[in-house]
Every structure is written in C-alpha cells, then in structure tokens.
Amino acid sequence: MKNLVAYITSGYPEKSFTIDLALALGENGVDTLELGIPFSDPVADGPLIEKANHKALEGGFKFSHLREITKEVAPKVDTLWMGYFNSFYQQNFTQLLKDANALGLNGFIIPDLPHEEALAYKKDFAQNNLANISFVAPTDSKERIKEVVSAAEKFIYMVAYTGITGSGKAEDLQPFLADIKEFTQTPVYVGFGVNEKTARTKVKGADGVIVGSAFIDILLQEQLSYSEKISRCASLASKIKEQINS
C-alpha cells in the first residue's frame, strides 16, 4: 500500500477549522499529515501555499495555536510539523523537540535546514523519538544522495523537480528514484507538483506521494463554506489515495 502525505497550513482559515480538516483527512486516506507553520517568506513553496501562509499570519496565527492543534490531531493522525527553521529556532529548538514529543508529534520537515547543519541536532531528535525528514533533489550527485539517505528516518522527501511546490511539471523520475533506492530501504515519497492529475504517474517506483497545493487551492476558495472545503479536501484525498494504489 502506497502512502499519502497531506500538507495543510495551520490556522488557515482558523485553528478549529484546521483541527476538523486534519481529522477528516485522516479518515479519508491520508496516512501522514504535515501541519505547516505559517511563515512570512516560505521560499520553497508556490504561490498558493505562500498566500495561505500570509492569510494565516494576517488572521493572528501564533505558535501556541500549532501546539493546540497538534494536541488534538496527533493522537489520531500521524503528524509532522513542516516549517522553516527560524520559526522553530525562536521557540528554543531543543526544548521545542521535547514539547513536540509530549504532544505526540512524530517528526519535522524543515526545508531550509541543510543536512550538514541538521546533524548538530541528530541526538536531540533521537532522544525525543522524532524523525527529521531528509530531502533529496535531482540536482544532488550520487555521492550526496548516499550521504543524505544513509541515515534517513520515516521517509525520504524526494523533490520531483528543481523549483517550488505547486507545479505539475513532468519529469522522468525513474533514474533519480533508482539512485536513491540504491542506498536505502527507507520509503521514498514524491513531493512537489503532485495532484489529482499527476499522482498516478509520479508515484511510479516510489512508496508514496506528498500533496499540498492541491488541498490549499480548495481552502483558498472563499465562496465555499467551511464544511464544503472539508468535504472537497476529503474527497480529493480519497481519490488520490485510490489512484496511487491502482
């Protein structure tokens, strides 16, 4: 069974909505949830997620809201925090890892924390039973891939192309996948540009997909009620989960 990871922006449009959406996604095919931490300059994210980030911040998002969301969601859905390192560093990162473990979190995705710098926190992650998800990109050499994935935990975030999230750009991922799997048994999930139209193609040879912008696109449709947004996201999750396993 191939896995579906869903990214949603925490606190957008509001905290209680995020909790309801997260739980609905967990009931409709999502295996792992990325709770995105709103940030003013999300450099690895496309325009949809960037817009949601700004709207959440304008709406008064605070890190304490993330903790409250996680407390409700993590016991029921495998949950990760996805955010830029400055957001975590400002919370006293070492203490934050302890707090995250107590909340039931299972790991972090930090796209702007390079592999070499992340090694400084490897012991802290391990002591708190938290995974720090590793990234690999098409621009990485085989030597670099081997170094990054050799100790990868939970899953490897395979960037489907060089750029930002939210595009359906097509690439032949098979040679890249072969390079990764040569050095690890850790599951490889494909992210960036995965949606209802591309999921079946992108998951070929991989162990799962990561979907973000396709969900955020629904959340940004202001003509929809909260219940309609949740229903559409749940339906999309079910469809993608079916597609990647058919």
C-alpha positions, 0 to 999 in steps of 0.5 A: 500500500502506497502512502499519502502525505497531506500538507495543510497550513495551520490556522488557515482559515482558523485553528478549529477549522484546521483541527476538523480538516486534519481529522477528516483527512485522516479518515479519508486516506491520508496516512501522514499529515504535515501541519505547516507553520505559517511563515512570512517568506516560505521560499520553497513553496508556490504561490498558493501555499505562500498566500495561505501562509500570509492569510494565516499570519494576517488572521493572528496565527501564533505558535501556541495555536500549532501546539493546540492543534497538534494536541488534538490531531496527533493522537489520531493522525500521524503528524509532522510539523513542516516549517522553516527553521527560524520559526522553530529556532525562536521557540528554543529548538531543543526544548521545542523537540521535547514539547513536540514529543509530549504532544505526540508529534512524530517528526519535522520537515524543515526545508531550509535546514541543510543536512550538514547543519541538521546533524548538530541536532541528530541526538536531540531528535533521537532522544525525543523519538522524532524523525527529521525528514531528509530531502533529496533533489535531482540536482544532488550527485550520487555521492550526496544522495548516499550521504543524505539517505544513509541515515534517513528516518520515516521517509525520504522527501524526494523533490520531483523537480528543481523549483517550488511546490505547486507545479505539475511539471513532468519529469522522468523520475525513474533514474533519480528514484533508482539512485536513491533506492540504491542506498536505502530501504527507507520509503521514498515519497514524491513531493512537489507538483503532485495532484489529482492529475499527476499522482498516478504517474509520479508515484511510479517506483516510489512508496508514496506521494506528498500533496499540498497545493492541491488541498490549499487551492480548495481552502483558498476558495472563499465562496465555499463554506467551511464544511464544503472545503472539508468535504472537497479536501476529503474527497480529493484525498480519497481519490488520490489515495485510490489512484496511487494504489491502482 
